[in-house]
Amino acid sequence: MTPLLQAELLKLRTTRTFVALTSTAVGTSLVIVTLVSLLTRPRAGTVLTDVFTADTSTLFITVLALVGITGEWRHRTIAGSLLAAPDRPRFLVAKTLAYTAAGLVMSLVISTAVTLVGASLLTLRDLPVPGPGELAAQIARNMLAAAVMGAFAVGIGALVRTQVVAIVGVLVLSFAVEPAVLALAPEVGRFGPFVALPSAVQGIPGPDVGLEHTPPLAGAVGLALMLAWIGAAFAAGAARLCRSDV
């Protein structure tokens, strides 16, 4: 497993896609935290989630993982990858672990930048700033959310395989379908893996994700359910990979 994982991490480190998406994610997050810090007046009770959850890594690691796994078929490198690693489930496990690690690193970079910029701007405006312990805990929650989304996206990509379909489909589910379910059937929508559960892991309040009158799930419950979604996606993707001729 270690050589496989090292190979996947090497692919990540040496591709421009990871650098480009991480840079875009950092820039987007800093724009958001700057606007929120300068144009609003967060209260002491809500400043942590109002300002310091401006971490877009969950979106960008999802796209990165989808590009990474579906790119094996798009660029026809899957045959060579499986010749080097004939055990197909182990190959998929290595991919999953690599993008889980990538999500952790991406979110750590972004959340640290968001924390530094957000705390500085709030201090300049003489507005409440959470303590170091609260900020560290929020960074950890942001990292967990990004990690599980990276792992989940690998399973989806292994199942769907067509890069455009996978990316567009996930974006539609994230920005149209799941928000609609949250609005129309919140008791069902709060179990969704693209918005509700990652938000629960981050500790984002329910009203911020469309759960106005339905309590969001606790962070630990959200994480456990995300792991269940990851397991289901991985199992489906691995089953298809094992049955397919490449």
C-alpha positions in Angstrom: 0.0 0.0 0.0 2.8 2.5 0.9 4.3 2.5 -2.7 0.9 3.0 -4.2 0.1 5.8 -1.9 3.4 7.4 -2.5 2.8 7.2 -6.2 -0.6 8.9 -5.9 0.8 11.6 -3.7 3.6 12.2 -6.3 1.0 12.6 -9.0 -0.7 15.2 -6.9 2.5 17.1 -6.1 3.7 17.2 -9.7 0.5 18.2 -11.5 -0.4 21.8 -12.2 -4.0 21.1 -11.4 -3.4 20.8 -7.7 -1.4 24.0 -7.5 -4.0 25.9 -9.7 -7.0 24.7 -7.8 -5.4 25.3 -4.4 -4.3 28.8 -5.4 -7.9 29.5 -6.7 -9.4 28.1 -3.5 -7.0 30.3 -1.3 -7.8 33.4 -3.4 -11.6 32.8 -3.3 -11.6 32.2 0.4 -9.6 35.3 1.1 -11.9 37.4 -0.9 -14.9 36.0 1.0 -13.3 36.5 4.5 -12.2 40.0 3.6 -15.7 41.0 2.4 -17.4 39.5 5.5 -14.9 41.0 7.9 -15.1 44.5 6.3 -18.8 44.7 5.3 -20.5 43.0 8.3 -20.4 43.3 12.1 -20.3 39.8 13.4 -21.4 39.3 17.0 -19.3 37.5 19.6 -21.6 34.5 19.5 -21.6 34.0 15.8 -18.2 35.4 14.6 -16.5 32.0 14.6 -18.9 30.6 12.0 -19.7 33.9 10.2 -16.0 34.6 9.4 -13.8 31.6 9.9 -15.8 29.0 7.9 -14.9 31.0 4.7 -12.9 27.9 3.6 -13.8 26.9 0.0 -11.6 23.8 0.1 -14.6 21.4 0.3 -15.6 22.5 -3.2 -12.2 22.6 -4.7 -11.0 19.3 -3.3 -14.1 17.7 -4.7 -13.3 19.0 -8.1 -9.7 18.0 -7.8 -10.5 14.5 -6.7 -13.0 14.1 -9.6 -10.5 15.3 -12.1 -7.8 13.0 -10.6 -9.8 9.8 -10.7 -11.7 10.4 -14.0 -8.5 11.6 -15.6 -7.2 8.0 -15.5 -9.9 7.1 -18.1 -9.9 10.4 -19.9 -6.1 10.3 -20.6 -6.1 6.5 -20.9 -3.6 6.0 -18.1 -5.8 3.6 -16.2 -4.4 0.5 -17.9 -0.8 1.4 -17.0 -1.9 2.3 -13.5 -3.5 -1.1 -13.0 -0.6 -2.9 -14.6 1.6 -1.4 -12.0 -1.1 -2.1 -9.3 -3.1 -5.2 -10.3 -5.0 -5.2 -7.0 -7.8 -2.8 -8.1 -9.4 -2.2 -4.7 -5.9 -1.3 -3.3 -5.4 1.1 -6.2 -8.7 2.8 -5.3 -7.8 2.8 -1.6 -4.6 4.6 -2.4 -6.4 7.2 -4.5 -8.9 7.7 -1.7 -6.2 8.2 0.9 -4.2 10.5 -1.4 -7.2 12.9 -1.9 -8.1 12.7 1.7 -4.6 13.9 2.5 -4.8 16.5 -0.2 -8.1 17.8 1.3 -6.4 18.1 4.7 -3.4 20.0 3.3 -5.6 22.3 1.1 -7.9 23.1 4.0 -5.0 23.7 6.4 -3.4 26.2 4.0 -6.7 28.0 3.4 -8.0 28.0 6.9 -4.7 29.3 8.3 -4.8 32.2 5.7 -8.5 32.9 6.5 -7.7 32.9 10.2 -4.8 35.3 9.9 -6.7 37.7 7.6 -10.0 37.5 9.4 -8.5 38.0 12.9 -6.4 40.9 11.6 -9.3 42.7 10.0 -11.7 42.1 12.9 -9.0 43.4 15.3 -8.5 46.6 13.2 -12.3 47.2 13.4 -12.4 46.5 17.1 -14.8 43.6 16.6 -14.9 40.3 18.6 -12.2 37.8 17.7 -12.5 34.1 18.9 -9.8 32.8 21.2 -6.9 30.6 19.9 -8.5 27.4 21.0 -11.8 28.1 19.2 -9.9 29.1 16.1 -7.8 25.9 16.2 -10.9 23.8 16.6 -12.6 25.5 13.7 -9.5 24.9 11.5 -9.7 21.2 12.5 -13.4 21.0 11.6 -12.7 22.7 8.2 -9.9 20.2 7.5 -12.2 17.2 8.4 -14.9 18.5 6.0 -12.4 18.8 3.2 -10.9 15.4 3.9 -14.2 13.6 3.7 -15.2 15.4 0.5 -12.0 14.4 -1.2 -12.5 10.8 -0.2 -16.2 10.9 -1.3 -15.4 12.4 -4.7 -12.9 9.6 -5.5 -15.7 7.0 -5.1 -18.1 9.1 -7.2 -15.4 9.5 -9.9 -14.7 5.8 -10.0 -18.3 5.0 -10.5 -19.1 7.7 -13.1 -15.7 7.9 -14.9 -16.7 10.4 -17.5 -15.0 13.6 -16.3 -17.5 16.2 -17.6 -20.5 14.2 -16.4 -19.0 13.7 -12.9 -18.0 17.3 -12.4 -21.2 18.8 -13.8 -23.3 16.3 -12.0 -21.7 17.0 -8.6 -22.0 20.7 -9.1 -25.7 20.4 -10.0 -26.3 18.2 -7.0 -24.4 20.7 -4.7 -25.8 23.9 -5.9 -29.3 23.0 -7.2 -30.6 19.6 -6.1 -29.6 19.3 -2.5 -30.4 23.0 -1.7 -33.9 22.4 -3.2 -34.3 19.3 -1.0 -33.1 21.2 2.0 -35.8 23.9 1.3 -38.6 21.5 0.5 -37.9 18.6 2.7 -35.3 19.6 5.4 -35.8 16.4 7.4 -34.4 14.5 4.3 -32.1 17.2 3.0 -30.1 17.4 6.3 -28.7 13.9 5.4 -27.3 15.1 2.0 -23.6 14.6 1.4 -22.8 17.7 -0.6 -24.0 20.5 1.6 -25.7 19.5 4.8 -23.3 16.9 6.2 -20.1 18.8 5.3 -21.6 21.9 6.9 -22.5 19.8 10.0 -18.9 18.7 10.2 -17.7 22.3 10.0 -20.2 23.4 12.6 -22.0 25.8 10.3 -25.4 26.9 11.8 -28.5 25.3 10.2 -30.0 28.6 8.9 -26.9 29.3 6.9 -27.4 26.1 4.8 -31.2 26.3 4.6 -32.2 24.5 7.8 -34.3 27.3 9.2 -36.7 25.3 11.3 -35.1 21.9 11.3 -32.1 21.4 13.6 -28.9 20.4 11.8 -27.1 17.2 12.8 -24.3 17.3 15.3 -20.8 17.4 14.0 -19.9 13.8 15.1 -23.2 12.5 13.6 -22.5 14.4 10.4 -19.0 12.9 10.2 -20.3 9.4 10.8 -22.8 9.7 8.1 -20.3 11.1 5.7 -18.1 8.1 6.3 -21.1 5.9 5.5 -21.6 7.9 2.2 -17.9 7.4 1.5 -18.1 3.7 2.1 -21.1 3.4 -0.2 -19.5 5.4 -3.0 -16.2 3.5 -2.6 -18.0 0.1 -2.7 -19.9 1.0 -5.9 -16.8 2.5 -7.6 -14.7 -0.5 -6.6 -17.3 -3.0 -7.8 -17.4 -1.3 -11.2 -13.7 -1.1 -11.4 -13.3 -4.8 -10.7 -15.8 -5.8 -13.3 -14.5 -3.6 -16.1 -12.1 -4.3 -18.8 -9.4 -1.6 -19.1 
